[in-house]
């Protein structure tokens, strides 16, 4: 059973925009936080942005001001609006959902920022 469904990855030019979405199955109970992480080749997975069910957000310093995360609790969904993208944003992006004592991860979607 698919628990986190991701969409919105792809190729975009520097300065461009794209939108990632992630929908969590309602079979995942008591989600407290959802968000996005990314992993570039040769690097560790790192935080991009998270949002709690109550609406509190947390952003990596490198994306503040150009990325916005939002959520729809009724739909168990989170959206990441990404603007002013740079080649340094190139990575595999993973949706994450946090529930009591465990995390759920999406399969990952590739974002490539290149001319």
VOMIDREN-729347 format. One record per residue: residue number from 1; residue in one letter; x, y, z of N, C-alpha, C, O in turn. Coordinates in Angstrom, 1 decimal, decimal comma. Example, Ala and Ser with C-alpha at 12.3 -4.5 7.8 and 13.67 -1.06 7.14 Angstrom:
BEGIN
<atom 1; "A"; <13,2; -5,7; 7,8>; <12,3; -4,5; 7,8>; <13,2; -3,3; 7,8>; <14,2; -3,3; 8,5>>
<atom 2; "S"; <12,8; -2,2; 7,1>; <13,7; -1,1; 7,1>; <12,9; 0,0; 7,9>; <13,4; 1,1; 8,0>>
This chain:
BEGIN
<atom 1; "X"; <0,8; -1,2; 0,0>; <0,0; 0,0; 0,0>; <0,9; 1,2; 0,0>; <1,7; 1,4; 0,9>>
<atom 2; "X"; <0,7; 2,1; -1,0>; <1,4; 3,4; -1,1>; <1,0; 4,3; 0,1>; <-0,2; 4,5; 0,2>>
<atom 3; "X"; <1,9; 4,8; 0,8>; <1,6; 5,6; 2,0>; <1,8; 7,1; 1,8>; <1,1; 8,0; 2,3>>
<atom 4; "X"; <2,9; 7,5; 1,0>; <3,2; 8,8; 0,6>; <3,3; 8,9; -0,9>; <4,2; 8,3; -1,5>>
<atom 5; "X"; <2,5; 9,7; -1,5>; <2,5; 9,9; -3,0>; <3,0; 11,2; -3,3>; <2,5; 12,3; -3,0>>
<atom 6; "X"; <4,2; 11,2; -4,0>; <4,9; 12,5; -4,4>; <4,6; 12,8; -5,9>; <4,5; 11,9; -6,7>>
<atom 7; "X"; <4,6; 14,1; -6,2>; <4,6; 14,5; -7,6>; <5,2; 15,9; -7,7>; <5,3; 16,6; -6,7>>
<atom 8; "X"; <5,6; 16,2; -8,9>; <6,1; 17,6; -9,2>; <7,5; 17,7; -9,5>; <8,0; 18,8; -9,8>>
<atom 9; "X"; <8,3; 16,6; -9,5>; <9,7; 16,7; -9,8>; <9,9; 16,9; -11,3>; <9,0; 16,8; -12,1>>
<atom 10; "X"; <11,2; 17,2; -11,7>; <11,5; 17,3; -13,1>; <12,7; 18,3; -13,3>; <13,4; 18,6; -12,4>>
<atom 11; "X"; <12,8; 18,7; -14,5>; <13,9; 19,6; -15,0>; <13,4; 21,0; -15,0>; <12,3; 21,3; -15,6>>
<atom 12; "X"; <14,2; 21,9; -14,5>; <13,8; 23,4; -14,5>; <15,0; 24,2; -14,7>; <16,1; 23,8; -14,3>>
<atom 13; "X"; <14,9; 25,3; -15,4>; <16,0; 26,2; -15,6>; <16,3; 27,1; -14,4>; <15,4; 27,3; -13,5>>
<atom 14; "X"; <17,6; 27,5; -14,2>; <17,9; 28,4; -13,1>; <17,0; 29,6; -13,1>; <16,7; 30,2; -14,1>>
<atom 15; "X"; <16,5; 30,0; -11,9>; <15,6; 31,1; -11,8>; <14,1; 30,7; -11,9>; <13,2; 31,5; -11,7>>
<atom 16; "X"; <13,9; 29,4; -12,3>; <12,5; 28,9; -12,5>; <11,9; 28,5; -11,3>; <12,4; 28,6; -10,2>>
<atom 17; "X"; <10,6; 28,0; -11,4>; <9,8; 27,6; -10,3>; <9,2; 26,2; -10,6>; <9,0; 25,8; -11,7>>
<atom 18; "X"; <8,9; 25,5; -9,5>; <8,1; 24,3; -9,6>; <7,4; 24,1; -8,3>; <7,7; 24,7; -7,3>>
<atom 19; "X"; <6,5; 23,1; -8,3>; <5,8; 22,8; -7,1>; <5,8; 21,3; -6,8>; <5,5; 20,5; -7,7>>
<atom 20; "X"; <6,1; 20,9; -5,6>; <6,1; 19,6; -5,2>; <4,9; 19,4; -4,3>; <4,5; 20,2; -3,5>>
<atom 21; "X"; <4,2; 18,2; -4,5>; <3,1; 17,9; -3,6>; <3,3; 16,5; -3,0>; <4,0; 15,6; -3,6>>
<atom 22; "X"; <2,8; 16,3; -1,9>; <2,8; 15,0; -1,2>; <1,5; 14,7; -0,5>; <1,1; 15,6; 0,3>>
<atom 23; "X"; <0,9; 13,6; -0,8>; <-0,3; 13,2; -0,1>; <-0,1; 11,9; 0,7>; <0,4; 10,9; 0,2>>
<atom 24; "X"; <-0,4; 12,0; 2,0>; <-0,3; 10,9; 2,9>; <-1,6; 10,1; 2,9>; <-2,7; 10,6; 3,0>>
<atom 25; "X"; <-1,4; 8,8; 2,9>; <-2,6; 7,9; 3,1>; <-3,2; 8,1; 4,5>; <-2,5; 8,4; 5,5>>
<atom 26; "X"; <-4,5; 8,1; 4,6>; <-5,2; 8,2; 5,8>; <-5,0; 7,0; 6,7>; <-5,4; 7,0; 7,9>>
<atom 27; "X"; <-4,3; 6,0; 6,2>; <-3,9; 4,8; 7,1>; <-2,7; 5,2; 8,0>; <-2,4; 4,4; 8,9>>
<atom 28; "X"; <-2,1; 6,3; 7,7>; <-1,1; 6,8; 8,6>; <-1,7; 7,7; 9,7>; <-2,3; 8,7; 9,4>>
<atom 29; "X"; <-1,6; 7,2; 10,9>; <-2,4; 7,9; 12,0>; <-1,5; 8,9; 12,7>; <-0,3; 8,7; 12,9>>
<atom 30; "X"; <-2,1; 9,9; 13,2>; <-1,5; 10,8; 14,2>; <-0,2; 11,5; 13,6>; <0,8; 11,6; 14,3>>
<atom 31; "X"; <-0,3; 11,9; 12,4>; <0,9; 12,7; 11,8>; <1,0; 14,0; 12,5>; <0,0; 14,8; 12,6>>
<atom 32; "X"; <2,2; 14,3; 13,0>; <2,4; 15,6; 13,6>; <3,1; 16,6; 12,7>; <2,9; 17,8; 12,8>>
<atom 33; "X"; <4,0; 16,1; 11,8>; <4,7; 17,0; 10,9>; <4,9; 16,3; 9,6>; <5,1; 15,1; 9,5>>
<atom 34; "X"; <4,8; 17,1; 8,5>; <5,1; 16,7; 7,2>; <6,1; 17,7; 6,6>; <6,1; 18,9; 7,0>>
<atom 35; "X"; <6,9; 17,2; 5,6>; <7,8; 18,1; 5,0>; <8,6; 17,4; 3,9>; <8,3; 16,3; 3,5>>
<atom 36; "X"; <9,6; 18,1; 3,5>; <10,5; 17,7; 2,4>; <11,9; 17,7; 2,8>; <12,4; 18,7; 3,4>>
<atom 37; "X"; <12,7; 16,7; 2,4>; <14,1; 16,6; 2,6>; <14,7; 16,3; 1,2>; <14,0; 15,9; 0,3>>
<atom 38; "X"; <16,0; 16,6; 1,1>; <16,7; 16,3; -0,2>; <18,0; 15,7; 0,0>; <18,7; 15,9; 1,1>>
<atom 39; "X"; <18,5; 15,0; -1,0>; <19,8; 14,4; -0,9>; <20,5; 14,6; -2,3>; <20,0; 14,1; -3,3>>
<atom 40; "X"; <21,6; 15,3; -2,3>; <22,4; 15,4; -3,5>; <23,5; 14,4; -3,6>; <23,8; 13,8; -2,5>>
<atom 41; "X"; <24,0; 14,0; -4,7>; <25,1; 13,0; -4,8>; <26,2; 13,3; -3,9>; <26,8; 14,5; -3,9>>
<atom 42; "X"; <26,7; 12,3; -3,2>; <27,8; 12,5; -2,3>; <27,5; 13,3; -1,0>; <28,4; 13,5; -0,2>>
<atom 43; "X"; <26,3; 13,6; -0,8>; <25,9; 14,4; 0,4>; <24,9; 13,7; 1,3>; <24,2; 12,8; 0,8>>
<atom 44; "X"; <24,8; 14,1; 2,5>; <23,8; 13,5; 3,4>; <22,4; 14,1; 3,1>; <22,3; 15,3; 2,6>>
<atom 45; "X"; <21,4; 13,4; 3,5>; <20,0; 14,0; 3,4>; <19,9; 15,1; 4,3>; <20,3; 15,1; 5,5>>
<atom 46; "X"; <19,2; 16,2; 3,8>; <19,1; 17,4; 4,6>; <17,7; 18,0; 4,6>; <16,9; 17,7; 3,6>>
<atom 47; "X"; <17,4; 18,7; 5,6>; <16,0; 19,4; 5,6>; <15,9; 20,4; 4,6>; <16,8; 21,2; 4,3>>
<atom 48; "X"; <14,7; 20,5; 3,9>; <14,3; 21,6; 3,1>; <13,3; 22,4; 3,9>; <13,5; 23,6; 4,1>>
<atom 49; "X"; <12,2; 21,8; 4,2>; <11,1; 22,5; 4,9>; <10,2; 21,6; 5,6>; <10,0; 20,5; 5,0>>
<atom 50; "X"; <9,7; 21,9; 6,7>; <8,6; 21,1; 7,4>; <7,5; 22,0; 7,9>; <7,7; 23,2; 8,0>>
<atom 51; "X"; <6,4; 21,4; 8,1>; <5,2; 22,1; 8,7>; <4,5; 21,2; 9,6>; <4,2; 20,0; 9,2>>
<atom 52; "X"; <4,1; 21,7; 10,7>; <3,3; 20,9; 11,7>; <1,9; 20,9; 11,4>; <1,4; 21,8; 10,6>>
<atom 53; "X"; <1,1; 20,0; 12,0>; <-0,3; 20,1; 11,8>; <-0,9; 21,4; 12,2>; <-1,9; 21,9; 11,7>>
<atom 54; "X"; <-0,3; 22,0; 13,2>; <-0,7; 23,3; 13,7>; <-0,3; 24,5; 12,9>; <-0,7; 25,6; 13,1>>
<atom 55; "X"; <0,6; 24,2; 11,8>; <0,9; 25,3; 10,9>; <2,3; 25,9; 11,1>; <2,7; 26,8; 10,4>>
<atom 56; "X"; <3,1; 25,5; 12,1>; <4,4; 26,0; 12,3>; <5,4; 25,5; 11,3>; <5,4; 24,3; 11,0>>
<atom 57; "X"; <6,1; 26,4; 10,7>; <7,1; 26,0; 9,6>; <8,5; 26,1; 10,1>; <8,9; 26,8; 11,0>>
<atom 58; "X"; <9,3; 25,3; 9,4>; <10,8; 25,3; 9,6>; <11,4; 25,2; 8,2>; <11,1; 24,3; 7,5>>
<atom 59; "X"; <12,3; 26,1; 7,9>; <13,0; 26,1; 6,6>; <14,5; 26,1; 6,8>; <15,1; 26,6; 7,7>>
<atom 60; "X"; <15,2; 25,4; 5,8>; <16,6; 25,5; 5,8>; <17,0; 26,9; 5,4>; <16,3; 27,6; 4,7>>
<atom 61; "X"; <18,1; 27,4; 5,9>; <18,6; 28,7; 5,7>; <18,8; 29,0; 4,2>; <18,5; 30,1; 3,7>>
<atom 62; "X"; <19,2; 28,0; 3,5>; <19,5; 28,1; 2,0>; <18,2; 28,3; 1,2>; <18,3; 28,8; 0,0>>
<atom 63; "X"; <17,0; 28,1; 1,7>; <15,8; 28,2; 0,9>; <14,9; 29,3; 1,5>; <13,8; 29,5; 0,8>>
<atom 64; "X"; <15,2; 29,9; 2,6>; <14,3; 30,9; 3,2>; <14,1; 32,0; 2,2>; <15,0; 32,5; 1,6>>
<atom 65; "X"; <12,8; 32,4; 2,1>; <12,5; 33,6; 1,2>; <12,1; 33,2; -0,2>; <11,6; 34,0; -0,9>>
<atom 66; "X"; <12,4; 32,0; -0,6>; <12,1; 31,6; -2,0>; <11,3; 30,2; -2,0>; <10,9; 29,8; -3,1>>
<atom 67; "X"; <11,1; 29,6; -0,9>; <10,4; 28,4; -0,8>; <9,3; 28,5; 0,2>; <9,6; 29,0; 1,3>>
<atom 68; "X"; <8,1; 28,1; -0,1>; <7,0; 28,1; 0,9>; <6,4; 26,8; 1,0>; <6,1; 26,1; 0,0>>
<atom 69; "X"; <6,2; 26,3; 2,2>; <5,5; 25,1; 2,4>; <4,1; 25,3; 3,0>; <4,0; 26,2; 3,9>>
<atom 70; "X"; <3,1; 24,6; 2,6>; <1,8; 24,7; 3,1>; <1,2; 23,3; 3,3>; <1,7; 22,3; 2,7>>
<atom 71; "X"; <0,1; 23,3; 4,0>; <-0,5; 22,0; 4,2>; <-2,1; 22,1; 4,2>; <-2,7; 23,1; 4,4>>
<atom 72; "X"; <-2,7; 20,9; 3,9>; <-4,1; 20,7; 4,0>; <-4,3; 19,5; 4,9>; <-4,2; 18,4; 4,4>>
<atom 73; "X"; <-4,6; 19,8; 6,1>; <-4,8; 18,7; 7,1>; <-5,9; 17,8; 6,7>; <-5,8; 16,5; 6,9>>
<atom 74; "X"; <-7,0; 18,3; 6,2>; <-8,1; 17,4; 5,8>; <-7,7; 16,4; 4,7>; <-8,3; 15,4; 4,7>>
<atom 75; "X"; <-6,8; 16,8; 3,9>; <-6,4; 16,0; 2,8>; <-5,1; 15,2; 3,1>; <-4,6; 14,5; 2,2>>
<atom 76; "X"; <-4,5; 15,4; 4,3>; <-3,2; 14,8; 4,6>; <-2,2; 15,1; 3,6>; <-1,4; 14,3; 3,2>>
<atom 77; "X"; <-2,1; 16,4; 3,1>; <-1,3; 16,8; 2,0>; <-0,4; 17,9; 2,4>; <-0,7; 18,7; 3,3>>
<atom 78; "X"; <0,8; 18,0; 1,7>; <1,7; 19,1; 1,9>; <2,2; 19,6; 0,5>; <2,4; 18,7; -0,4>>
<atom 79; "X"; <2,3; 20,9; 0,3>; <2,8; 21,4; -0,9>; <4,0; 22,3; -0,7>; <4,0; 23,1; 0,2>>
<atom 80; "X"; <5,0; 22,1; -1,6>; <6,2; 22,9; -1,5>; <6,3; 23,7; -2,8>; <6,5; 23,2; -3,9>>
<atom 81; "X"; <6,1; 25,1; -2,6>; <6,3; 26,0; -3,8>; <7,7; 26,5; -3,8>; <8,2; 27,1; -2,8>>
<atom 82; "X"; <8,4; 26,2; -4,9>; <9,8; 26,5; -5,0>; <10,0; 27,6; -6,1>; <9,7; 27,3; -7,3>>
<atom 83; "X"; <10,6; 28,7; -5,8>; <10,9; 29,8; -6,7>; <12,4; 30,1; -6,7>; <13,1; 29,7; -5,8>>
<atom 84; "X"; <12,8; 30,8; -7,8>; <14,2; 31,2; -7,9>; <15,2; 30,1; -7,7>; <16,2; 30,2; -6,9>>
<atom 85; "X"; <14,9; 29,0; -8,3>; <15,8; 27,8; -8,2>; <17,2; 28,0; -8,8>; <17,3; 28,7; -9,7>>
<atom 86; "X"; <18,1; 27,3; -8,1>; <19,5; 27,4; -8,5>; <20,0; 25,9; -8,7>; <19,4; 25,0; -8,2>>
<atom 87; "X"; <21,2; 25,8; -9,4>; <21,7; 24,4; -9,6>; <22,0; 23,7; -8,3>; <22,0; 22,5; -8,2>>
<atom 88; "X"; <22,2; 24,5; -7,2>; <22,5; 23,9; -5,9>; <21,2; 23,2; -5,3>; <21,3; 22,5; -4,3>>
<atom 89; "X"; <20,1; 23,5; -5,9>; <18,9; 22,8; -5,5>; <18,7; 21,5; -6,1>; <17,8; 20,7; -5,8>>
<atom 90; "X"; <19,6; 21,1; -7,0>; <19,5; 19,8; -7,7>; <19,7; 18,7; -6,7>; <20,7; 18,7; -6,0>>
<atom 91; "X"; <18,7; 17,8; -6,6>; <18,8; 16,7; -5,6>; <17,6; 15,8; -5,8>; <16,7; 16,1; -6,6>>
<atom 92; "X"; <17,6; 14,7; -5,1>; <16,4; 13,9; -5,0>; <15,7; 14,4; -3,8>; <16,2; 14,5; -2,7>>
<atom 93; "X"; <14,4; 14,7; -3,9>; <13,6; 15,2; -2,9>; <12,7; 14,2; -2,3>; <12,0; 13,4; -3,1>>
<atom 94; "X"; <12,6; 14,1; -1,0>; <11,8; 13,0; -0,3>; <10,8; 13,6; 0,6>; <11,1; 14,5; 1,4>>
<atom 95; "X"; <9,6; 13,2; 0,4>; <8,5; 13,6; 1,3>; <8,7; 12,8; 2,6>; <9,0; 11,7; 2,6>>
<atom 96; "X"; <8,3; 13,5; 3,7>; <8,4; 12,9; 5,0>; <7,2; 13,2; 5,8>; <6,7; 14,3; 5,8>>
<atom 97; "X"; <6,8; 12,2; 6,6>; <5,7; 12,3; 7,5>; <6,1; 11,7; 8,8>; <6,5; 10,6; 8,9>>
<atom 98; "X"; <5,9; 12,5; 9,9>; <6,3; 12,0; 11,2>; <5,0; 11,6; 12,0>; <4,1; 12,4; 12,2>>
<atom 99; "X"; <5,1; 10,4; 12,5>; <4,0; 9,9; 13,4>; <4,7; 9,4; 14,7>; <5,9; 9,3; 14,7>>
<atom 100; "X"; <3,9; 9,1; 15,7>; <4,6; 8,7; 17,0>; <5,5; 7,5; 16,8>; <5,2; 6,4; 16,3>>
<atom 101; "X"; <6,8; 7,8; 17,1>; <7,9; 6,8; 17,2>; <8,3; 6,3; 15,8>; <9,0; 5,3; 15,7>>
<atom 102; "X"; <7,9; 6,9; 14,7>; <8,3; 6,4; 13,4>; <8,1; 7,5; 12,4>; <7,3; 8,4; 12,5>>
<atom 103; "X"; <8,9; 7,4; 11,3>; <8,8; 8,3; 10,2>; <8,4; 7,5; 9,0>; <8,8; 6,3; 8,8>>
<atom 104; "X"; <7,7; 8,2; 8,1>; <7,4; 7,6; 6,8>; <8,1; 8,4; 5,7>; <8,1; 9,6; 5,8>>
<atom 105; "X"; <8,6; 7,7; 4,7>; <9,3; 8,4; 3,6>; <8,7; 8,1; 2,2>; <8,3; 6,9; 2,0>>
<atom 106; "X"; <8,6; 9,1; 1,3>; <8,3; 8,8; 0,0>; <9,5; 8,2; -0,8>; <10,6; 8,0; -0,2>>
<atom 107; "X"; <9,2; 7,8; -2,0>; <10,2; 7,1; -2,8>; <11,3; 8,0; -3,4>; <12,3; 7,6; -3,8>>
<atom 108; "X"; <11,0; 9,3; -3,4>; <11,9; 10,3; -3,9>; <11,6; 10,8; -5,3>; <11,2; 9,9; -6,1>>
<atom 109; "X"; <11,7; 12,0; -5,6>; <11,5; 12,6; -6,9>; <12,7; 13,5; -7,2>; <13,1; 14,3; -6,4>>
<atom 110; "X"; <13,2; 13,3; -8,4>; <14,4; 14,0; -8,9>; <14,0; 15,4; -9,3>; <13,1; 15,6; -10,1>>
<atom 111; "X"; <14,8; 16,4; -8,8>; <14,7; 17,8; -9,3>; <16,1; 18,2; -9,8>; <17,1; 18,0; -9,1>>
<atom 112; "X"; <16,1; 18,6; -11,1>; <17,4; 19,0; -11,7>; <17,2; 20,4; -12,2>; <16,3; 20,8; -12,9>>
<atom 113; "X"; <18,1; 21,3; -11,7>; <18,1; 22,7; -12,1>; <19,3; 23,0; -13,0>; <20,4; 22,9; -12,5>>
<atom 114; "X"; <19,1; 23,2; -14,2>; <20,2; 23,3; -15,2>; <19,7; 24,1; -16,4>; <18,5; 24,0; -16,8>>
<atom 115; "X"; <20,7; 24,8; -17,0>; <20,4; 25,4; -18,3>; <20,5; 24,4; -19,5>; <20,3; 24,8; -20,6>>
